Amino acid sequence: MHLIRLHSSDEQFHCHSGLSLLDGMKSLARKGIPVGCRGGGCGICRVQVLQGNYQCKRMSREQVSELEQQTGIALACRIYPKSDLDVTFLGLKNSKKNGNTQ
């Protein structure tokens, strides 16, 4: 079991390696990361891992680019912790329609 620290909400919880970060948080009735599609497509649970090791499963490149993923950005529903993690919540990418391509 790994300790997950959410810097954006000052919450922490424990998560098994076999559970996604989002499922681990939900199972403990935590609310630090919003829940969306749970399949790596909607981007609502977008986070950045600041420290720690994890496995990241496939997710929408529209929500997280390869470059962003290299900087620790991923969707919480697709992150499986391999060690304790320090994470900050980012939320949805700004819409390209608004001229912002974050």
C-alpha positions in Angstrom: 0.0 0.0 0.0 1.3 3.4 -0.9 0.7 6.9 0.6 -0.7 9.4 -1.9 -0.4 13.1 -1.0 -2.6 15.6 -2.8 -0.9 18.9 -2.6 -3.8 20.8 -4.1 -6.2 19.8 -1.3 -3.8 18.9 1.5 -5.4 15.4 1.6 -3.6 12.1 1.8 -4.8 8.5 1.5 -3.4 5.0 0.9 -3.7 3.2 -2.4 -2.9 -0.4 -3.4 -0.7 -0.9 -6.5 -3.6 -2.7 -8.2 -5.9 0.2 -8.0 -5.8 3.4 -10.0 -5.1 6.6 -8.1 -8.7 7.7 -8.7 -10.2 4.3 -7.6 -8.1 4.4 -4.4 -9.2 7.9 -3.6 -12.9 7.0 -4.3 -12.8 3.8 -2.2 -11.7 5.9 0.8 -14.5 8.5 0.2 -12.0 11.2 -0.6 -13.0 14.0 -2.9 -9.7 15.7 -3.9 -9.9 14.7 -7.5 -13.1 14.9 -9.6 -14.4 11.7 -11.1 -15.3 11.6 -14.8 -15.4 8.7 -17.4 -12.8 6.6 -15.5 -11.5 5.4 -18.9 -8.7 7.9 -19.8 -10.8 10.0 -22.2 -12.5 13.0 -20.6 -9.5 14.6 -18.8 -11.5 15.7 -15.7 -9.0 13.9 -13.4 -5.8 15.4 -14.9 -3.0 15.5 -12.4 0.7 16.0 -12.2 2.9 13.5 -10.3 5.5 15.6 -8.5 7.4 12.7 -6.9 7.2 8.9 -6.9 7.0 5.9 -9.3 3.9 4.8 -11.1 2.6 2.9 -14.1 0.5 4.9 -16.5 -2.0 3.1 -18.7 -3.2 4.3 -22.1 -5.1 7.6 -22.1 -6.4 10.2 -24.6 -3.6 12.2 -26.2 -6.1 15.1 -26.6 -6.1 15.3 -22.8 -2.4 14.5 -22.1 0.3 14.9 -24.8 3.4 12.8 -24.9 5.5 15.9 -23.8 3.1 16.5 -20.9 3.3 12.9 -19.8 7.1 13.1 -19.7 6.7 15.9 -17.1 4.5 13.7 -14.9 1.1 14.9 -16.2 -1.5 12.1 -16.5 -5.1 11.2 -15.7 -5.6 9.8 -12.2 -7.9 7.1 -13.6 -4.9 5.7 -15.5 -2.2 6.0 -12.8 -1.2 2.9 -10.8 1.2 3.8 -7.9 4.4 1.8 -7.5 5.6 3.9 -4.6 4.4 6.8 -2.4 3.3 9.7 -4.7 3.1 13.5 -4.3 0.4 14.7 -6.7 -1.3 18.0 -7.6 -4.7 18.3 -9.3 -4.7 20.2 -12.6 -8.2 19.5 -14.0 -9.4 19.9 -17.6 -7.0 21.3 -20.2 -8.2 24.7 -21.4 -10.2 24.5 -24.5 -8.4 25.2 -27.8 -11.6 27.0 -28.8 -10.7 29.7 -26.3 -7.3 30.1 -27.9 -5.4 28.5 -25.0 -3.5 25.3 -25.9 -2.1 24.6 -22.4 
